[in-house]
């Protein structure tokens, strides 16, 4: 049994708490939030103990995993402090996305995870669905051949205008992670962005990508779409075949190039993913499996290394837009940290 503490128990933190309660291999031993009333309410609701200071919690409780579900500016500025505190105490950590809205902080978090030999995972939950697993398996089985291109779309309605780059940093760790999950590291990017009327943030983006493999890709993202529309579409094509994933998990289609028959997979609410929140549960369950199995930190699915790699792409896309669409080389993690392969 693994003991878990959840830091930050607002909306997303509550989902973390519920997932750990439902997993038979974990016990939720404590919650922590800077807002005492919120911490006490969560402790009452989940029948556990409340803290407002993580150092006090780690001193008094036996904890194996710390789940960090804080938010902050661009949904990431409050991640660094609790993640660093937990890792320096030798705890495995699962952090919400983005790993941070600061590239310097994200790099430091990953560096310390390596130094302390702890597992740092990120809630990049869009890859934790049967459709993504099917696509990944087809690539591994060489059913697509050499990858040629990827098209990715992630669009939702979010009227918040927290900062100029809120849309890129808060939303697109998900889309870029899915693209990297299938195609590996990104070599360079070129981006263009626009604002919907009355917007302050760059709320719609177009990002061209070249992968290290030579494949090319494109991301369309927006915070200006209807909540009634499908949010995500992914297409991956190679020399031998192509697949599509509709709306994160709803439909999967594989088209071999040299035969008429295609493979389809429809998500079942009985055996697949019943709601979008189940993708978070799937992600947390996999992190628990990895911790129990003693998985090497670099080999985690949706690791801190993956989250940092996605952040490098985001910051390069921002730099490209600031430079009027200039092509920007993406820094590679293995060039500045002692690791050789962070693509999965």
DADA-V659596 format. One record per residue. N is the residue number from 1. RES is the residue in one letter. PSI is psi as a letter, one per 40 degrees, with the letter a starting at -180 (999 if undefined). Layout:
n=N res=RES psi=PSI
n=N res=RES psi=PSI
//
This chain:
n=1 res=X psi=h
n=2 res=X psi=h
n=3 res=X psi=h
n=4 res=X psi=i
n=5 res=X psi=h
n=6 res=X psi=h
n=7 res=X psi=h
n=8 res=X psi=h
n=9 res=X psi=f
n=10 res=X psi=a
n=11 res=X psi=d
n=12 res=X psi=d
n=13 res=X psi=d
n=14 res=X psi=d
n=15 res=X psi=d
n=16 res=X psi=d
n=17 res=X psi=d
n=18 res=X psi=d
n=19 res=X psi=d
n=20 res=X psi=d
n=21 res=X psi=d
n=22 res=X psi=e
n=23 res=X psi=h
n=24 res=X psi=e
n=25 res=X psi=e
n=26 res=X psi=i
n=27 res=X psi=h
n=28 res=X psi=h
n=29 res=X psi=e
n=30 res=X psi=i
n=31 res=X psi=i
n=32 res=X psi=h
n=33 res=X psi=i
n=34 res=X psi=d
n=35 res=X psi=h
n=36 res=X psi=d
n=37 res=X psi=d
n=38 res=X psi=d
n=39 res=X psi=d
n=40 res=X psi=d
n=41 res=X psi=d
n=42 res=X psi=d
n=43 res=X psi=d
n=44 res=X psi=d
n=45 res=X psi=d
n=46 res=X psi=e
n=47 res=X psi=f
n=48 res=X psi=a
n=49 res=X psi=i
n=50 res=X psi=i
n=51 res=X psi=i
n=52 res=X psi=e
n=53 res=X psi=h
n=54 res=X psi=d
n=55 res=X psi=d
n=56 res=X psi=d
n=57 res=X psi=d
n=58 res=X psi=d
n=59 res=X psi=d
n=60 res=X psi=d
n=61 res=X psi=i
n=62 res=X psi=h
n=63 res=X psi=h
n=64 res=X psi=d
n=65 res=X psi=h
n=66 res=X psi=h
n=67 res=X psi=h
n=68 res=X psi=h
n=69 res=X psi=f
n=70 res=X psi=i
n=71 res=X psi=b
n=72 res=X psi=a
n=73 res=X psi=h
n=74 res=X psi=f
n=75 res=X psi=e
n=76 res=X psi=e
n=77 res=X psi=e
n=78 res=X psi=e
n=79 res=X psi=d
n=80 res=X psi=d
n=81 res=X psi=d
n=82 res=X psi=d
n=83 res=X psi=d
n=84 res=X psi=d
n=85 res=X psi=d
n=86 res=X psi=d
n=87 res=X psi=d
n=88 res=X psi=e
n=89 res=X psi=e
n=90 res=X psi=e
n=91 res=X psi=i
n=92 res=X psi=i
n=93 res=X psi=h
n=94 res=X psi=h
n=95 res=X psi=i
n=96 res=X psi=i
n=97 res=X psi=i
n=98 res=X psi=i
n=99 res=X psi=d
n=100 res=X psi=i
n=101 res=X psi=e
n=102 res=X psi=h
n=103 res=X psi=d
n=104 res=X psi=d
n=105 res=X psi=d
n=106 res=X psi=d
n=107 res=X psi=d
n=108 res=X psi=d
n=109 res=X psi=d
n=110 res=X psi=d
n=111 res=X psi=d
n=112 res=X psi=d
n=113 res=X psi=d
n=114 res=X psi=d
n=115 res=X psi=d
n=116 res=X psi=e
n=117 res=X psi=f
n=118 res=X psi=i
n=119 res=X psi=h
n=120 res=X psi=h
n=121 res=X psi=i
n=122 res=X psi=i
n=123 res=X psi=g
n=124 res=X psi=g
n=125 res=X psi=e
n=126 res=X psi=e
n=127 res=X psi=e
n=128 res=X psi=f
n=129 res=X psi=i
n=130 res=X psi=d
n=131 res=X psi=d
n=132 res=X psi=d
n=133 res=X psi=d
n=134 res=X psi=d
n=135 res=X psi=d
n=136 res=X psi=d
n=137 res=X psi=d
n=138 res=X psi=d
n=139 res=X psi=d
n=140 res=X psi=d
n=141 res=X psi=e
n=142 res=X psi=f
n=143 res=X psi=e
n=144 res=X psi=e
n=145 res=X psi=a
n=146 res=X psi=h
n=147 res=X psi=h
n=148 res=X psi=d
n=149 res=X psi=i
n=150 res=X psi=h
n=151 res=X psi=h
n=152 res=X psi=h
n=153 res=X psi=h
n=154 res=X psi=h
n=155 res=X psi=h
n=156 res=X psi=i
n=157 res=X psi=h
n=158 res=X psi=h
n=159 res=X psi=e
n=160 res=X psi=i
n=161 res=X psi=f
n=162 res=X psi=d
n=163 res=X psi=i
n=164 res=X psi=d
n=165 res=X psi=e
n=166 res=X psi=d
n=167 res=X psi=d
n=168 res=X psi=d
n=169 res=X psi=d
n=170 res=X psi=d
n=171 res=X psi=d
n=172 res=X psi=e
n=173 res=X psi=d
n=174 res=X psi=d
n=175 res=X psi=d
n=176 res=X psi=d
n=177 res=X psi=d
n=178 res=X psi=d
n=179 res=X psi=d
n=180 res=X psi=d
n=181 res=X psi=d
n=182 res=X psi=d
n=183 res=X psi=e
n=184 res=X psi=a
n=185 res=X psi=i
n=186 res=X psi=h
n=187 res=X psi=d
n=188 res=X psi=i
n=189 res=X psi=i
n=190 res=X psi=h
n=191 res=X psi=i
n=192 res=X psi=i
n=193 res=X psi=i
n=194 res=X psi=i
n=195 res=X psi=h
n=196 res=X psi=i
n=197 res=X psi=h
n=198 res=X psi=e
n=199 res=X psi=i
n=200 res=X psi=d
n=201 res=X psi=i
n=202 res=X psi=g
n=203 res=X psi=e
n=204 res=X psi=h
n=205 res=X psi=i
n=206 res=X psi=h
n=207 res=X psi=h
n=208 res=X psi=i
n=209 res=X psi=i
n=210 res=X psi=h
n=211 res=X psi=i
n=212 res=X psi=d
n=213 res=X psi=e
n=214 res=X psi=e
n=215 res=X psi=i
n=216 res=X psi=i
n=217 res=X psi=i
n=218 res=X psi=h
n=219 res=X psi=h
n=220 res=X psi=h
n=221 res=X psi=i
n=222 res=X psi=i
n=223 res=X psi=e
n=224 res=X psi=e
n=225 res=X psi=i
n=226 res=X psi=i
n=227 res=X psi=e
n=228 res=X psi=e
n=229 res=X psi=i
n=230 res=X psi=i
n=231 res=X psi=d
n=232 res=X psi=i
n=233 res=X psi=h
n=234 res=X psi=h
n=235 res=X psi=h
n=236 res=X psi=h
n=237 res=X psi=i
n=238 res=X psi=a
n=239 res=X psi=e
n=240 res=X psi=e
n=241 res=X psi=i
n=242 res=X psi=i
n=243 res=X psi=i
n=244 res=X psi=i
n=245 res=X psi=h
n=246 res=X psi=h
n=247 res=X psi=f
n=248 res=X psi=d
n=249 res=X psi=e
n=250 res=X psi=d
n=251 res=X psi=i
n=252 res=X psi=h
n=253 res=X psi=h
n=254 res=X psi=h
n=255 res=X psi=h
n=256 res=X psi=i
n=257 res=X psi=d
n=258 res=X psi=f
n=259 res=X psi=i
n=260 res=X psi=d
n=261 res=X psi=i
n=262 res=X psi=i
n=263 res=X psi=h
n=264 res=X psi=i
n=265 res=X psi=h
n=266 res=X psi=h
n=267 res=X psi=h
n=268 res=X psi=h
n=269 res=X psi=e
n=270 res=X psi=d
n=271 res=X psi=e
n=272 res=X psi=b
n=273 res=X psi=h
n=274 res=X psi=d
n=275 res=X psi=i
n=276 res=X psi=d
n=277 res=X psi=d
n=278 res=X psi=d
n=279 res=X psi=d
n=280 res=X psi=d
n=281 res=X psi=d
n=282 res=X psi=d
n=283 res=X psi=d
n=284 res=X psi=d
n=285 res=X psi=d
n=286 res=X psi=d
n=287 res=X psi=d
n=288 res=X psi=d
n=289 res=X psi=d
n=290 res=X psi=d
n=291 res=X psi=d
n=292 res=X psi=d
n=293 res=X psi=e
n=294 res=X psi=f
n=295 res=X psi=h
n=296 res=X psi=i
n=297 res=X psi=d
n=298 res=X psi=d
n=299 res=X psi=e
n=300 res=X psi=i
n=301 res=X psi=h
n=302 res=X psi=f
n=303 res=X psi=i
n=304 res=X psi=d
n=305 res=X psi=d
n=306 res=X psi=d
n=307 res=X psi=d
n=308 res=X psi=d
n=309 res=X psi=d
n=310 res=X psi=d
n=311 res=X psi=d
n=312 res=X psi=d
n=313 res=X psi=d
n=314 res=X psi=d
n=315 res=X psi=d
n=316 res=X psi=d
n=317 res=X psi=d
n=318 res=X psi=d
n=319 res=X psi=d
n=320 res=X psi=d
n=321 res=X psi=d
n=322 res=X psi=d
n=323 res=X psi=f
n=324 res=X psi=f
n=325 res=X psi=e
n=326 res=X psi=i
n=327 res=X psi=h
n=328 res=X psi=h
n=329 res=X psi=h
n=330 res=X psi=h
n=331 res=X psi=h
n=332 res=X psi=h
n=333 res=X psi=d
n=334 res=X psi=e
n=335 res=X psi=d
n=336 res=X psi=e
n=337 res=X psi=i
n=338 res=X psi=f
n=339 res=X psi=i
n=340 res=X psi=d
n=341 res=X psi=h
n=342 res=X psi=e
n=343 res=X psi=i
n=344 res=X psi=999
//
